[in-house]
């Protein structure tokens, strides 16, 4: 959920003079927050509208598509013989064999929002019994107004028209061993997000005929706000798996359902159904889930009572309204915990996690910029209030608490959004362990358990930063001014944010030693 920040990896030389850092580390992290969030102005593609906190950033997020090099061929968006066309297009364009190739679903009744054919990109690794399925992110739309705006400004998230014939995977989706050391040799499936329903939609919902005049008036009122769009996110996942049967997914040993942002939430919502579907097909694969930046906390903001007549809905309100529009489905065991109308709570990982039986690995920045956007904190070109700064301070602590009972987790104390599709994902570390290594340790532990062996010691996969400040982990993504492509000076950062450290009760001199210690320990 968020637009892609142009980032630079923090080099070792940035930390040479620890005495200077001690005096200025606090200012750096505060100003760095402002610098990174300069990119928020691009949120929502060309649109300047904010449609409910998270949507504005997430909907415009090109990741992982922006981390993917598209081939020269273009799809028509229709259910054509895409396999042959994609292969011919790739050969004609001279594409290498590590590209993922577009396939449209064989079931033409399951479509994107606008009725164009849904589909997936596939890079096969012959002989491999491991499958990696990836759900793209991009928040959602939940009303006629928000869906129309989304379709106008970010059509690729609602239509397959214009999808490229090929994509090049990065990070966990890369087929290069140096970039993806433990999963490069898996069959990789990228499922584009074109349903705008957080991967929960199951198609048109039946509308029973109302028996009373008041009921008929309510239906008439509701119909004035309905859209002509179709919401089939959950069904798209089901059909992709069906279409992968001839490719060998029934013989899989491991199937990892992964996703970023709204796609990460989609993993939580669909992993049990995917496991059940594969079991019914006779597959013996272990289905695992990898959730990247899809673990959110409920909003603390008081919003307009006129939602959805306005576009200022909180994320919770957007989900509440959207569930009815999408005919959205949530996992059965979670749904049973809540009364009718409260199913929206199952979209929040800390409420849903304990009800799921499939193994899950949660990846979450402790200061996720989309969580901040959900609180209407836009830290670029505006001052930062004391209340907003207090929220930022508390966010990391609350996220740590929510992740306390999660078995497998990687949570750096950084301000960013999404990790696993970044080409430099291998560089982020917690206590000397990077994310690919942690995932490998998790893999080994699960395999040992399946084979009744004792998991290896000294191979960690529960990694949460202990330092309290944004950017206190020295491997955090560097924060760059999008306009100038340079890091801002401390003075520019402080002046632009309107911060008064003394008023906020911050003493950079007094905090210097503790900040230096946190940086030295790497969280």
LINFENGI-V463305 format. One record per residue. OMEGA is omega in whole degrees, -180 to 180 (* if undefined). Layout:
omega = {OMEGA OMEGA}
This chain:
omega = {177 178 -172 178 174 -171 174 179 -179 -178 -179 -177 -178 -173 -174 -174 -174 177 178 -180 -178 -179 -170 -174 180 179 -179 -175 178 -180 179 177 -180 -177 -178 -175 172 -178 -175 180 -179 -173 177 179 -179 -175 175 -178 173 -173 171 172 -172 -173 -173 179 -172 -176 -179 -175 177 -179 -1 -178 179 177 -176 178 -176 174 -175 -179 177 179 178 -176 -179 -178 -180 176 -169 -179 -180 -179 -179 -180 180 179 -179 179 -178 -179 179 -178 177 -174 -180 173 170 -174 -175 173 174 -180 177 176 -174 179 179 -166 170 -179 -173 178 174 -173 171 -178 -179 174 -175 168 -179 171 -172 178 -179 177 176 -178 177 179 -175 177 179 178 179 179 -173 164 -168 179 179 -178 -178 179 177 179 179 -178 180 -171 -179 -172 -178 178 179 -174 176 178 179 176 177 -179 -179 175 176 -177 176 -179 180 -180 -179 175 177 -174 -178 179 -175 -166 -173 -179 -178 -175 175 168 -172 -178 177 -178 -179 -179 -180 -177 172 -173 -176 177 -177 -170 179 176 -175 177 178 179 -180 -180 -180 -176 -176 177 179 178 179 179 178 178 179 179 -180 -178 179 -179 179 -178 176 -176 -179 -177 -172 -174 -179 179 178 178 179 -178 176 -180 176 -178 178 180 178 180 174 -177 177 179 -177 173 178 172 179 175 -175 178 177 174 178 175 176 174 176 175 179 -176 -170 -171 -180 178 178 179 180 180 -180 177 179 177 -180 180 179 -177 168 180 -180 180 176 -174 -179 175 177 -177 -173 174 180 -178 175 -178 169 -175 -180 177 -177 177 10 178 175 177 -178 -180 171 176 180 180 178 179 179 -179 -177 -179 179 -179 -175 -165 -172 -180 174 -179 -173 -174 177 -179 -179 180 -172 179 -178 -177 180 -177 180 -179 179 175 -178 -171 -177 175 -173 -168 -174 -179 -176 -178 -180 178 -178 173 -177 176 -174 170 -179 177 -177 -176 178 172 177 179 176 176 -178 175 180 -168 176 178 177 179 179 -178 178 180 179 178 178 178 179 179 -176 -174 -179 -180 -179 178 177 179 -178 -178 -172 -176 178 -175 -176 -175 174 -172 179 -180 -175 174 -179 178 -177 -178 -160 178 176 -178 179 -177 -178 -173 -178 -174 168 -179 175 180 178 -174 177 178 180 177 178 177 178 177 -177 179 180 179 179 180 179 -176 177 177 177 179 -180 177 177 179 -168 173 167 -171 178 179 180 180 -166 -169 170 177 179 173 -174 178 179 174 178 -177 -171 174 -176 -176 -174 -176 -179 173 -179 174 178 -178 179 -178 -176 -180 -177 -178 179 -176 171 -176 180 -179 179 179 -179 178 -176 179 -178 -179 -172 -175 -179 179 178 180 180 -179 -178 -178 179 179 *}
